[in-house]
């Protein structure tokens, strides 16, 4: 197995296929258990606990003193927080967590699947940790949409966007002071080729990142905006 990962490689495409199949299998199983509320609840809680376990695994791995570095070990990335939001959205189902999961998973974490900022190949444990904690975000958002039938409103959009831009602003200030790159709001670019590469020089590209993110969130509302108008 290779120790190096490349975007668009056979390894990448095969990994995406496996993630898609596992996501479909989890969703199918959840729907199949609709007549057995207790077993469906057990699967829901298993996915929520899996999200927490993935967060602990990833965070603990990078906090080991031999691997620790301030610029990448802290669990401050959006996908790190998305694991915690996913667990809460499935376990307790507060609407703000469900909406944040929807927009973060489809609007932000999708890029982690398509253009992962990952250098380690499948021969290294970093590869597996990366995909484990991202795939649980996928499981959670599919469950939220298909099983719980969550449908975002423009109010959910505004709240999720405010939280996202507010957190991005915090990361921008932190990265600016420290030279880090959490949330890709710092001067450094991702490890792999990414759309961020085409956003121009720093710090203007952070503004473009915020504007593009806002547009993506708005596009994610389009499938539901007509229904909301009909209901109002």
NORGI-V854706 format. One record per pair of residues at least 24 apart in sequence whose ideal C-beta (glycine too) atoms are under 8 Angstrom apart, sorted by sequence separation. I is the first residue (numbers start at 1). GAP is how many residues later the second one is. D is the distance in Angstrom with one decimal. If there is no record, write none. Layout:
# NORGI-V854706
((I	GAP	D) (I	GAP	D))
This chain:
# NORGI-V854706
((185	24	7.4) (55	25	6.7) (58	25	7.8) (109	25	6.3) (113	25	7.8) (184	25	6.7) (78	26	6.1) (82	26	7.4) (82	27	5.8) (176	27	7.3) (55	28	4.1) (109	28	5.1) (54	29	5.6) (55	29	6.0) (79	29	7.3) (109	29	7.6) (78	30	5.1) (79	30	5.4) (52	31	7.2) (78	31	7.4) (172	31	7.4) (51	32	4.8) (52	32	7.4) (55	32	7.7) (105	32	5.2) (51	33	7.4) (79	33	5.6) (104	33	7.8) (105	33	7.0) (172	34	5.6) (51	35	4.3) (52	35	4.8) (105	35	7.1) (106	35	6.6) (51	36	4.0) (101	36	7.8) (105	36	3.7) (48	38	7.3) (49	38	7.4) (168	38	7.6) (48	39	4.5) (51	39	7.3) (101	39	6.0) (102	39	6.3) (48	40	7.9) (101	40	5.6) (168	41	7.6) (48	42	4.1) (102	42	6.6) (168	42	6.0) (47	43	5.8) (48	43	4.4) (101	43	5.8) (102	43	7.2) (45	45	7.6) (165	45	6.0) (168	45	7.7) (44	46	5.4) (45	46	6.6) (98	46	5.5) (44	47	7.7) (102	48	6.5) (165	48	7.8) (103	49	7.4) (164	49	6.7) (165	49	7.5) (83	50	5.7) (86	50	6.5) (90	50	5.6) (98	50	7.2) (102	50	5.5) (86	51	5.5) (89	51	6.2) (99	51	7.7) (98	52	4.8) (80	53	7.8) (83	53	6.4) (86	53	7.9) (87	53	7.6) (90	53	6.1) (99	53	5.4) (103	53	8.0) (161	53	6.2) (164	53	7.5) (79	54	7.0) (83	54	6.4) (86	54	3.5) (90	54	7.1) (102	54	7.6) (103	54	7.4) (79	55	6.3) (82	55	5.0) (86	55	7.3) (89	55	5.8) (93	55	6.7) (104	56	7.6) (108	56	7.8) (161	56	5.5) (99	57	3.5) (103	57	4.4) (160	57	6.8) (79	58	6.7) (98	58	8.0) (99	58	7.6) (102	58	7.6) (103	58	7.5) (100	59	7.9) (96	60	7.8) (99	60	6.5) (100	60	5.1) (104	60	7.3) (157	60	6.2) (95	61	7.0) (99	61	5.0) (103	61	7.0) (157	61	7.2) (96	63	6.1) (100	63	6.3) (61	64	7.3) (96	64	7.9) (100	64	7.9) (157	64	5.2) (61	65	7.6) (154	67	6.5) (61	68	5.6) (152	68	7.4) (152	69	6.3) (58	71	5.3) (153	71	7.3) (154	71	7.2) (57	72	6.0) (58	72	7.8) (119	72	5.0) (152	72	5.7) (117	73	4.1) (118	73	6.6) (119	73	7.5) (151	73	5.3) (58	74	7.7) (117	74	4.8) (118	74	6.6) (154	74	6.6) (57	75	6.7) (58	75	4.7) (115	75	7.1) (117	75	5.8) (153	75	5.5) (57	76	6.9) (116	76	6.4) (151	76	7.0) (115	77	6.0) (117	77	7.1) (54	78	5.2) (55	78	6.5) (115	78	6.7) (54	79	3.8) (115	79	4.4) (115	80	6.9) (54	82	4.7) (111	83	7.3) (111	84	7.5) (51	85	4.6) (50	86	5.0) (51	86	7.3) (78	86	7.8) (81	86	7.8) (51	88	7.8) (47	89	6.9) (50	89	7.1) (51	89	5.9) (78	89	7.5) (47	92	5.0) (48	92	7.5) (47	93	6.2) (19	94	6.8) (76	95	6.7) (47	96	6.2) (16	97	6.2) (76	98	7.8) (44	99	6.7) (44	103	7.5) (12	104	7.5) (77	105	5.9) (78	105	6.0) (108	105	7.2) (76	106	4.3) (77	106	6.4) (107	106	6.6) (40	107	7.5) (71	107	7.5) (76	107	7.1) (7	108	5.6) (70	108	7.2) (71	108	7.3) (72	108	8.0) (74	108	7.0) (7	109	6.8) (71	109	4.5) (107	109	4.6) (11	110	6.5) (70	110	6.8) (71	110	6.7) (107	110	5.3) (5	111	7.4) (11	111	6.2) (19	112	7.0) (23	112	7.4) (5	113	5.0) (22	113	6.4) (26	113	5.0) (30	113	5.8) (34	113	8.0) (107	113	5.7) (5	114	6.0) (103	114	5.3) (106	114	5.6) (4	115	6.8) (5	115	5.9) (19	115	7.8) (23	115	4.9) (27	115	4.8) (31	115	6.6) (4	116	7.6) (5	116	4.7) (15	116	6.1) (19	116	5.2) (23	116	6.2) (26	116	6.6) (27	116	7.0) (30	116	7.0) (31	116	6.6) (3	117	6.8) (4	117	4.8) (5	117	7.9) (22	117	7.6) (26	117	7.1) (30	117	4.6) (103	117	6.2) (3	118	4.9) (102	118	7.2) (2	119	3.7) (19	119	6.2) (23	119	5.3) (27	119	5.0) (1	120	6.5) (2	120	6.5) (3	120	4.5) (27	120	7.4) (1	121	4.5) (2	121	5.9) (3	121	5.5) (1	122	4.0) (5	122	6.3) (7	185	4.6) (6	186	7.5) (7	186	5.8) (5	187	7.7))
